[in-house]
Every structure is written in C-alpha cells, then in structure tokens.
Amino acid sequence: MSDKIVIRNSYSHRVSTVKKSNGHSILRIIAYIMARKLENNLTGNEHNFSHKSGVINRGFFMPHGIKTEMNEEQFYNHIENNSHASTNIIAYSSILALPPELSQEEQIKVVEKFCEDFTEQYGTCISYAIHEADNLKRKKARLEEIEKYNLPEDKEDLQLQIQNNHVHFVIPYCKIEALTEQDLKSKRKKKSHADTFKLGSQVKDFNPIKYGSEIKKDKPDLMNIEQNFLQYMRQKPCDLFNSALEKNNRIERYTHKSYKDLGLQISATVHEGEMVKSRVAQGKKMDVHEYNKQQKAKQQTESDYLNFINVPLPKELAYKILSGEKLAEKELLDSLKPQPKSDYEQAQELLNQINNAHQLIDNKLADHEHEPLDLREKLDKLKESNSNNAPGATPEPQETLSQKLELLKQKQTEQPKPTAEPKDDNDNEYSPF
C-alpha cells in the first residue's frame, strides 16, 4: 500500500429545486434521467425521452420498511398530482460527478450505498440514474486522433474525462410514511394516501429558510451540521468515494470543502456546464470560460496549488489538509522541502570528495604503469599538489582542511541557540496559524 495521497479538486455536487411556480414537473425530470416515456395520468401530458442514450444504470429506493405495488411512473404521478397545495417545492434534483478512478461497478455500489443511507436519514424515497460522460463519442474520437498521430495533447486528462460518469438524483419534498390503522379505518380517503404509504409533512431540513425562526431558538436537531440537507448532500457522497478508493488501494482522495476551508490560498474556478463547453468549442466567447482561464493561469503561479493539488503528498500531510486543519503556508511548504545542511555537513562532504580524488589518482597511476612518462609525471604532480591538504599529510604552518573542519564542528557545538523574545499580548502581527 502506498504512503502517498493525491488530493483531487474535481468534486462537484449541485442541488436544485423543482418548483410548481416555475412550471416544473417531477415526471418530466424522472423521464429525462431514466430515458423513458412517462405520462401524467391527470393531465395527459406526455414526457418522452426514450430516444436518449447513455444511461448506465438506474434505481429507485423507498424508505426502510415501506413496500408498495406502484412502479416509478405511478409513484411520481401520485407525488405530482397529490402534493400539498401550500407547497411550492415538490422535489429536489441534483447531479453528482463520479470519480473516474473507480470502475462502473464500484460507482454503482457507491451510489446505491448513498441512496440506502439517505432514505434512512430522511425517511423519504430517492431515484437515481447514472449517465456516461457528456459528448463521449466526440471525446473518444479525439483520443483516437491523439494516439494515432501522436499529438502533443494531455492524453491522460482526456482519458479521465471519458471515464467521468455522473449520477442524477430526484428526491420528493416530503416524508414517505407507512399507513397506520387509523388511516386505514378512516372513512374519508385522503388524496395523500396511496396503497401502503402516505405523503407526510415536508422534511424540515430540506428548507431551512422556512424554519429559520426555529433555528434561531437553537433547536439541536436543526443546528446539527450533519443533519443539514445541503451539507449532507455534499459530504456524504465524498466520504463514500474516499472509502471506496481506499478499499481499492487508490491514492486519490476527494474533498467537498473549499480551498479556504482547507487552509489553502488558491484561486478558485467556477463550474462550467456542457452547454458552456459546447459553445466554446464552436468558437463562441463565454464569460465563465474566460474567467476560468484567468484563474487557471493564476493557479500555475500559486505555491499551494502546485504543491498540494493533484500531486502525491505524504499521508500525514494530506490528511491534515483534508481535515481542514489551518496550517501556515510556510509550514506546509517547508514540510515538503529537504532540510538545509549545516556548514559542518557541507565541509564534511567536501573533505570526502578530496579523499575520493586521492583514491582516484592512485587508481589511475596503477592503471597506467606502462603509459608514457609525461602522463605519469602529470599524475604524480597532481597527487603531490593535493597531498598537502590530505588527511595524515605532514602538517604545514597553516591549518589543514581537516583541522579547520574540526574547529568548525567545535564552534557550532559551543554556539548557544537563540531564544525567541516573548511577544506582547497586543501584538497585532501575531497569528496562531
């Protein structure tokens, strides 16, 4: 197992809302990510994306202990047509980039593990669909050109882009609860009731703005960072990625934290969607792309980026950075640099080189017994000229190199170590980091 860790900066998980006020349809989203044809049973609207390709895998998870005879189309028809009138947000949709270092089988395992944990955490259902990388055919064709004609392009980066699959999630706004005996005995059949479940109240953690007044009252369930929806959606998949990478003996690790939270001074870029990338490929000028070009150029001059992102680091240092420990930039950089040698060590190396030179001359003289006289005279003179400074030679009135070396060692041993002057409490230049 390697003792190095590579920190990746390509983690991305974007969450958006599905709102009735914006004319959104949860059925349309499900049809799109699943590449299926779905119809709204109430309105008759049809959403057909069966022609879409590139869907690797798909799944649907209900909360633990709840089983239903409904298929996905029937379930989401029930969600869309029976949502509470007062609820504008009917679902959440997200897209998560999967690590290309994992195989498709490992990616599916990670996604399914996340879905299982999510349903247990929030008591609602979740649907997912894993898609292959966007513009996969074009990227594969370009990679073939690079390999065929040996073009000067980053082939490794393009290979990662080809393996860069992503997953879509769709999450209803409300809890999915099992029907109770009281619900079954009730004479009035409510719209929210289905065959074995009912649509419960909205998960408070899904909309912290709505329940802001309760947060101000310091309620522990809402103040717990681990229960925060957006925090959970970013942190949980990242933890699962790193666990899978470690299990597969990979040295790469991902982080959901910003550069600032990692204690690194790095210029951050803005996410570019495939629409921006396609327009740039057509020769159009996009502000987001131009901004990222400037930031990427700046990154290549920043020591933090060059030393800590996408480069092998000692495990101890890498885990310190991933934990968000605030370390001074100088301390981080110095930890990677070799420690400077003392004057004594440098002088010792020089003396060793002189001794090696004497040995080399002896070897040369032995190898050239039958060489012309002028060559032997030159080698003898060279040895004689250096013998005055060699260890064991007749001492001259001036100090020899060995004597100077011993004197330097003695002075460094006797030299007292400087002590730092105590700083005043009101020293504005002092920083604990």
Backbone torsions as a table, in degrees:
resi	resn	phi	psi	omega
1	MET	NA	136.1	-176.2
2	SER	-71.8	148.4	176.5
3	ASP	-99.1	16.8	179.8
4	LYS	-115.4	151.6	177.5
5	ILE	-131.1	136.8	175.9
6	VAL	-111.0	121.1	179.2
7	ILE	-88.2	120.6	177.8
8	ARG	-92.3	145.3	-179.8
9	ASN	-114.5	19.7	-174.8
10	SER	-103.9	18.4	179.8
11	TYR	-72.7	133.9	-178.6
12	SER	-148.6	126.3	174.3
13	HIS	-144.6	105.2	-177.1
14	ARG	-104.8	132.9	-178.3
15	VAL	-117.1	133.7	177.7
16	SER	-132.8	162.9	-177.9
17	THR	-100.4	148.5	173.1
18	VAL	-105.3	107.2	-171.9
19	LYS	-112.8	138.1	176.2
20	LYS	-67.9	-35.2	-178.2
21	SER	-63.9	-23.1	178.5
22	ASN	-95.5	6.8	179.8
23	GLY	75.4	18.6	-178.6
24	HIS	-74.6	153.4	178.7
25	SER	-131.9	124.4	178.7
26	ILE	-68.0	-30.8	177.1
27	LEU	-64.8	-40.9	179.6
28	ARG	-63.3	-41.9	-180.0
29	ILE	-64.4	-44.7	178.5
30	ILE	-61.9	-42.5	178.8
31	ALA	-61.6	-38.0	-179.0
32	TYR	-68.4	-51.6	-174.5
33	ILE	-71.1	-27.6	179.5
34	MET	-90.0	-9.1	-175.7
35	ALA	55.6	54.6	-177.4
36	ARG	-130.7	173.7	175.3
37	LYS	-109.2	116.0	-179.0
38	LEU	-124.9	147.2	-177.7
39	GLU	-127.6	137.0	175.1
40	ASN	-78.0	116.9	-175.8
41	ASN	-66.9	-23.8	-178.0
42	LEU	-86.2	-47.0	-176.5
43	THR	-96.3	-20.6	-177.3
44	GLY	83.8	2.1	178.6
45	ASN	-66.4	136.3	-177.2
46	GLU	-112.6	135.3	177.5
47	HIS	-121.7	107.5	-174.0
48	ASN	-114.8	110.7	174.2
49	PHE	-127.2	28.3	-178.5
50	SER	-67.9	-18.8	179.4
51	HIS	-77.9	-14.3	-177.2
52	LYS	-70.4	139.1	179.1
53	SER	-115.6	174.7	175.5
54	GLY	95.6	7.3	177.7
55	VAL	-85.5	116.0	-176.9
56	ILE	-83.6	-45.4	-177.8
57	ASN	-156.6	157.4	-180.0
58	ARG	-148.1	159.1	-178.1
59	GLY	-164.3	163.5	-177.7
60	PHE	-142.8	121.7	-175.9
61	PHE	-118.7	126.5	173.1
62	MET	-96.1	159.3	176.1
63	PRO	-58.9	154.9	-178.5
64	HIS	-60.9	133.2	177.0
65	GLY	89.6	-2.0	-179.4
66	ILE	-115.1	120.7	176.6
67	LYS	-119.9	142.3	-178.6
68	THR	-138.0	152.4	177.2
69	GLU	-87.4	-6.1	-179.4
70	MET	-73.2	144.6	169.3
71	ASN	-88.3	179.7	-177.2
72	GLU	-61.1	-41.6	-179.2
73	GLU	-61.8	-45.5	179.2
74	GLN	-66.4	-40.2	-178.5
75	PHE	-63.2	-48.8	-177.4
76	TYR	-75.1	-23.5	168.2
77	ASN	-62.3	-43.2	178.4
78	HIS	-63.7	-42.1	178.4
79	ILE	-62.2	-49.4	-174.7
80	GLU	-69.5	-36.8	-174.1
81	ASN	-93.7	-6.4	-178.5
82	ASN	-128.8	19.3	177.1
83	SER	-70.1	153.2	-179.2
84	HIS	-61.8	139.0	-177.0
85	ALA	-63.2	-30.1	-177.8
86	SER	-81.3	-7.0	-175.8
87	THR	-96.1	115.8	178.3
88	ASN	-81.5	-43.8	178.4
89	ILE	-82.7	115.9	-178.3
90	ILE	-100.5	-15.7	180.0
91	ALA	-167.2	169.4	173.0
92	TYR	-121.3	139.8	178.1
93	SER	-123.1	140.9	-179.5
94	SER	-144.8	159.4	176.6
95	ILE	-133.3	129.1	-173.7
96	LEU	-123.5	127.0	175.3
97	ALA	-78.1	131.0	-179.0
98	LEU	-95.3	143.7	-178.1
99	PRO	-65.5	126.3	179.9
100	PRO	-69.6	-14.0	179.0
101	GLU	-71.9	-15.5	178.6
102	LEU	-96.8	146.5	175.6
103	SER	-72.1	167.2	178.9
104	GLN	-59.8	-39.2	179.2
105	GLU	-62.6	-42.5	178.5
106	GLU	-68.1	-37.1	177.9
107	GLN	-62.8	-41.8	178.7
108	ILE	-63.6	-42.3	178.8
109	LYS	-60.6	-43.2	-179.4
110	VAL	-64.4	-44.6	-179.4
111	VAL	-63.1	-44.8	180.0
112	GLU	-66.3	-35.9	176.1
113	LYS	-63.5	-42.2	177.7
114	PHE	-62.0	-43.5	-179.8
115	CYS	-62.6	-42.0	177.7
116	GLU	-61.3	-46.3	180.0
117	ASP	-66.5	-35.2	-178.2
118	PHE	-67.3	-45.4	179.5
119	THR	-62.6	-34.5	177.6
120	GLU	-72.0	-35.9	-178.0
121	GLN	-71.1	-43.2	-171.1
122	TYR	-113.6	-6.1	175.6
123	GLY	67.4	29.5	176.8
124	THR	-132.8	175.5	-178.1
125	CYS	-93.7	171.9	179.1
126	ILE	-155.1	139.2	175.4
127	SER	-116.2	146.9	178.5
128	TYR	-139.3	156.2	173.2
129	ALA	-148.1	124.8	179.3
130	ILE	-92.9	126.0	179.6
131	HIS	-110.6	149.6	173.6
132	GLU	-72.1	169.8	-178.5
133	ALA	-59.6	143.5	178.0
134	ASP	-65.8	146.3	-179.8
135	ASN	52.6	43.8	-175.0
136	LEU	-64.0	-42.5	-179.1
137	LYS	-61.7	-42.5	-179.5
138	ARG	-65.3	-40.5	-179.8
139	LYS	-67.2	-39.6	178.2
140	LYS	-65.8	-40.0	178.6
141	ALA	-64.0	-39.9	177.9
142	ARG	-65.8	-39.4	177.4
143	LEU	-63.1	-38.5	177.5
144	GLU	-64.3	-39.1	177.7
145	GLU	-63.1	-43.0	-179.9
146	ILE	-62.0	-44.3	-179.2
147	GLU	-70.9	-36.4	-177.6
148	LYS	-70.9	-45.2	-175.2
149	TYR	-102.3	4.6	178.1
150	ASN	53.9	52.0	-177.1
151	LEU	-76.4	148.2	-178.3
152	PRO	-79.8	64.0	178.1
153	GLU	-124.8	160.2	-178.6
154	ASP	-75.1	94.7	-177.9
155	LYS	-69.2	-36.4	-178.4
156	GLU	-62.4	-42.7	178.7
157	ASP	-62.9	-40.9	179.0
158	LEU	-67.0	-36.6	176.3
159	GLN	-62.6	-40.2	176.7
160	LEU	-64.9	-38.2	177.7
161	GLN	-63.6	-36.2	178.7
162	ILE	-66.0	-35.7	-179.4
163	GLN	-88.5	0.5	-174.2
164	ASN	-81.9	74.9	176.3
165	ASN	-74.4	164.4	177.7
166	HIS	-141.1	162.3	-177.5
167	VAL	-128.2	139.9	175.7
168	HIS	-102.4	138.2	174.8
169	PHE	-119.6	144.0	172.1
170	VAL	-130.2	127.3	-173.4
171	ILE	-129.4	120.1	175.4
172	PRO	-61.6	156.6	-174.8
173	TYR	-72.9	-21.3	-168.1
174	CYS	-119.3	167.4	175.1
175	LYS	-74.5	149.1	174.4
176	ILE	-107.6	110.3	-173.5
177	GLU	-114.7	147.8	178.4
178	ALA	-72.5	145.5	177.7
179	LEU	-68.8	135.3	177.6
180	THR	-91.4	171.7	177.2
181	GLU	-62.6	-35.9	177.9
182	GLN	-64.6	-39.3	177.3
183	ASP	-64.9	-37.7	-178.4
184	LEU	-72.9	-32.0	-179.1
185	LYS	-84.2	-13.3	-177.5
186	SER	-63.9	135.0	-179.3
187	LYS	-73.1	-33.0	-179.1
188	ARG	-87.7	117.8	179.0
189	LYS	-83.3	113.8	-178.7
190	LYS	-81.5	151.6	-179.1
191	LYS	-65.6	-28.9	-176.6
192	SER	-76.7	-10.1	-178.3
193	HIS	-84.9	135.0	175.4
194	ALA	-114.6	-155.3	-174.9
195	ASP	-70.3	-45.9	-178.4
196	THR	-128.9	1.1	-175.9
197	PHE	-142.2	171.9	175.2
198	LYS	-138.7	156.0	177.5
199	LEU	-81.9	114.5	-178.4
200	GLY	-85.8	-162.9	-179.7
201	SER	-76.3	161.9	178.5
202	GLN	-65.4	138.5	176.6
203	VAL	-66.2	120.2	-175.6
204	LYS	-58.6	-36.6	-177.1
205	ASP	-68.0	-17.7	178.8
206	PHE	-71.3	-26.0	-174.9
207	ASN	-135.5	75.8	-176.9
208	PRO	-65.6	-23.2	179.4
209	ILE	-66.6	-41.5	179.9
210	LYS	-62.7	-33.9	-178.2
211	TYR	-106.9	32.0	-178.8
212	GLY	-62.6	-35.6	179.8
213	SER	-63.6	-33.6	178.6
214	GLU	-73.2	-32.8	177.5
215	ILE	-64.7	-38.2	179.6
216	LYS	-63.8	-22.0	179.5
217	LYS	-85.1	8.0	175.7
218	ASP	58.5	46.0	174.9
219	LYS	-74.0	127.3	-172.6
220	PRO	-61.9	-34.4	-177.4
221	ASP	-68.5	-26.4	179.7
222	LEU	-95.1	-18.5	179.4
223	MET	-88.9	-12.7	179.6
224	ASN	-69.0	118.0	-176.5
225	ILE	-62.3	-35.5	-177.9
226	GLU	-66.3	-21.2	179.6
227	GLN	-94.9	-4.6	176.6
228	ASN	-67.2	129.9	-171.9
229	PHE	-60.1	-53.4	-177.2
230	LEU	-65.9	-38.6	176.7
231	GLN	-63.0	-42.7	179.0
232	TYR	-62.6	-43.4	-177.8
233	MET	-64.6	-26.3	178.5
234	ARG	-91.3	-42.1	-172.9
235	GLN	-79.0	-43.4	-174.2
236	LYS	-60.4	-51.6	178.5
237	PRO	-60.2	-36.5	-179.2
238	CYS	-63.4	-42.8	177.1
239	ASP	-62.4	-39.2	178.8
240	LEU	-68.1	-38.6	175.7
241	PHE	-57.6	-50.9	-176.1
242	ASN	-64.8	-35.9	177.1
243	SER	-64.4	-42.6	179.2
244	ALA	-67.1	-40.1	178.5
245	LEU	-64.6	-41.0	177.8
246	GLU	-65.9	-39.4	179.2
247	LYS	-63.8	-33.8	-179.7
248	ASN	-92.4	15.6	177.0
249	ASN	57.9	38.1	174.5
250	ARG	-95.1	147.7	-178.2
251	ILE	-93.0	-7.3	-178.7
252	GLU	-77.7	144.4	174.8
253	ARG	-138.6	141.7	179.7
254	TYR	-109.2	157.3	177.7
255	THR	-139.4	141.6	178.1
256	HIS	-90.3	-5.1	-175.9
257	LYS	-82.7	155.8	176.5
258	SER	-77.1	166.2	176.5
259	TYR	-58.6	-38.9	-179.1
260	LYS	-63.1	-42.6	179.0
261	ASP	-68.0	-24.0	177.3
262	LEU	-82.7	-6.2	-178.5
263	GLY	80.5	22.3	-178.1
264	LEU	-112.6	138.6	178.0
265	GLN	-93.8	87.7	-176.1
266	ILE	-133.1	138.5	175.0
267	SER	-72.6	122.7	-176.6
268	ALA	-89.7	147.5	175.8
269	THR	-99.8	170.2	179.3
270	VAL	-108.0	142.4	-178.4
271	HIS	-63.7	134.3	175.2
272	GLU	-107.7	123.4	175.8
273	GLY	-79.0	171.6	179.7
274	GLU	-65.1	-27.5	177.6
275	MET	-64.0	-44.3	178.2
276	VAL	-63.9	-44.8	-178.8
277	LYS	-62.7	-40.3	-179.6
278	SER	-67.1	-38.6	178.9
279	ARG	-69.5	-35.9	175.7
280	VAL	-64.5	-39.6	178.3
281	ALA	-63.7	-27.0	177.6
282	GLN	-82.3	-1.7	178.2
283	GLY	96.1	4.6	179.9
284	LYS	-83.2	149.1	-178.7
285	LYS	-95.0	119.9	-179.7
286	MET	-114.7	134.3	-176.5
287	ASP	-61.1	-41.4	-179.1
288	VAL	-62.0	-43.5	-179.7
289	HIS	-65.1	-42.1	179.4
290	GLU	-64.5	-39.9	177.5
291	TYR	-62.7	-44.1	179.6
292	ASN	-64.7	-35.0	177.2
293	LYS	-61.4	-42.5	178.0
294	GLN	-64.5	-42.5	-179.4
295	GLN	-67.5	-39.4	178.9
296	LYS	-66.3	-38.9	176.2
297	ALA	-63.9	-37.4	177.7
298	LYS	-67.9	-36.2	179.9
299	GLN	-59.9	-33.2	-177.7
300	GLN	-71.9	-5.3	175.4
301	THR	-110.8	-1.9	-177.4
302	GLU	-96.1	124.4	-174.4
303	SER	-62.4	-36.9	-179.8
304	ASP	-60.6	-45.0	-179.3
305	TYR	-66.5	-45.4	-177.0
306	LEU	-67.4	-26.2	-174.9
307	ASN	-100.5	-21.0	-171.2
308	PHE	-126.6	-10.7	-178.2
309	ILE	-109.9	124.2	177.1
310	ASN	62.8	27.0	175.4
311	VAL	-129.4	146.4	178.7
312	PRO	-63.8	128.2	179.0
313	LEU	-121.4	153.1	170.4
314	PRO	-58.1	140.4	-174.8
315	LYS	-52.9	-46.5	-177.5
316	GLU	-58.6	-45.2	179.6
317	LEU	-67.1	-42.7	-178.9
318	ALA	-62.2	-43.8	-179.3
319	TYR	-69.8	-29.0	173.9
320	LYS	-63.5	-43.6	179.6
321	ILE	-67.0	-44.7	-179.0
322	LEU	-64.6	-30.6	178.5
323	SER	-74.8	-9.2	-179.7
324	GLY	83.3	13.5	179.7
325	GLU	-63.5	128.8	-178.2
326	LYS	-80.4	104.8	177.6
327	LEU	-114.0	146.6	176.7
328	ALA	-65.0	143.5	-178.9
329	GLU	-59.3	-39.1	-179.3
330	LYS	-63.3	-40.0	179.5
331	GLU	-64.9	-40.0	179.0
332	LEU	-65.6	-45.7	-178.9
333	LEU	-67.2	-41.8	-179.4
334	ASP	-64.6	-29.2	-179.8
335	SER	-67.3	-23.8	179.9
336	LEU	-91.6	-18.3	-177.7
337	LYS	-87.1	145.2	174.1
338	PRO	-66.2	141.5	-179.4
339	GLN	-67.7	135.0	-179.6
340	PRO	-65.4	143.4	-178.8
341	LYS	-80.7	146.9	177.6
342	SER	-72.7	167.6	178.3
343	ASP	-61.8	-37.8	179.5
344	TYR	-63.4	-44.1	-179.9
345	GLU	-64.3	-38.7	177.4
346	GLN	-65.3	-41.7	178.6
347	ALA	-66.1	-37.0	177.9
348	GLN	-63.6	-40.9	177.3
349	GLU	-62.9	-40.3	178.6
350	LEU	-63.5	-42.4	178.4
351	LEU	-63.8	-39.7	177.4
352	ASN	-62.4	-37.4	178.4
353	GLN	-64.8	-38.5	178.1
354	ILE	-65.8	-44.0	177.9
355	ASN	-61.2	-40.7	177.9
356	ASN	-64.1	-34.0	178.1
357	ALA	-65.9	-39.9	176.6
358	HIS	-60.8	-43.8	-179.5
359	GLN	-64.7	-37.7	179.2
360	LEU	-64.1	-39.4	178.7
361	ILE	-64.7	-42.6	177.5
362	ASP	-59.4	-42.6	179.8
363	ASN	-64.8	-41.2	179.3
364	LYS	-63.5	-42.1	178.6
365	LEU	-62.6	-39.6	179.1
366	ALA	-68.1	-33.3	-178.4
367	ASP	-78.6	-16.5	-174.9
368	HIS	-117.7	44.9	178.4
369	GLU	-60.4	-35.8	-174.0
370	HIS	-106.7	16.5	179.0
371	GLU	-78.5	163.4	177.3
372	PRO	-54.8	154.3	-174.3
373	LEU	-63.1	-37.6	-176.8
374	ASP	-61.8	-37.2	178.0
375	LEU	-65.9	-43.2	179.3
376	ARG	-66.5	-36.3	178.7
377	GLU	-63.9	-39.5	179.3
378	LYS	-65.4	-43.5	179.5
379	LEU	-66.2	-40.0	178.0
380	ASP	-63.1	-42.3	179.0
381	LYS	-64.5	-38.8	178.1
382	LEU	-62.5	-44.8	178.7
383	LYS	-65.8	-40.4	-179.6
384	GLU	-64.8	-38.9	-179.1
385	SER	-68.4	-29.7	-179.7
386	ASN	-92.5	-15.1	-176.1
387	SER	-68.5	-22.2	-179.6
388	ASN	-64.4	-28.2	-179.6
389	ASN	-100.8	0.3	-176.6
390	ALA	-78.9	152.9	176.4
391	PRO	-62.7	137.3	179.7
392	GLY	87.1	-2.3	180.0
393	ALA	-77.7	164.5	178.9
394	THR	-62.4	122.2	-175.0
395	PRO	-63.9	136.3	177.0
396	GLU	-92.3	167.9	176.3
397	PRO	-56.9	-32.8	176.9
398	GLN	-89.2	160.1	-178.2
399	GLU	-65.9	141.0	174.5
400	THR	-81.4	168.1	179.4
401	LEU	-61.9	-39.6	179.0
402	SER	-63.1	-40.6	179.0
403	GLN	-66.1	-42.0	176.7
404	LYS	-62.4	-38.1	179.4
405	LEU	-63.9	-44.5	178.5
406	GLU	-65.1	-37.6	177.4
407	LEU	-64.5	-41.1	177.3
408	LEU	-62.8	-42.9	178.1
409	LYS	-61.0	-41.4	-179.1
410	GLN	-66.6	-41.5	179.6
411	LYS	-65.3	-39.8	179.7
412	GLN	-69.0	-32.0	177.6
413	THR	-69.8	-40.6	-177.8
414	GLU	-79.4	-17.5	-176.2
415	GLN	-68.8	124.1	179.6
416	PRO	-69.8	145.1	179.7
417	LYS	-76.5	134.9	179.9
418	PRO	-67.5	140.5	178.4
419	THR	-105.2	137.5	-179.0
420	ALA	-72.7	135.4	177.0
421	GLU	-74.2	137.5	-179.8
422	PRO	-66.7	139.3	178.7
423	LYS	-90.1	147.8	175.7
424	ASP	-69.9	157.1	-179.6
425	ASP	-65.8	-26.0	-178.0
426	ASN	-98.7	23.0	178.6
427	ASP	-71.5	112.8	-176.8
428	ASN	-72.3	-20.2	-178.4
429	GLU	-83.9	-9.7	-178.6
430	TYR	-77.9	137.6	177.0
431	SER	-141.7	135.2	178.9
432	PRO	-71.9	-10.7	-176.1
433	PHE	-115.4	NA	NA
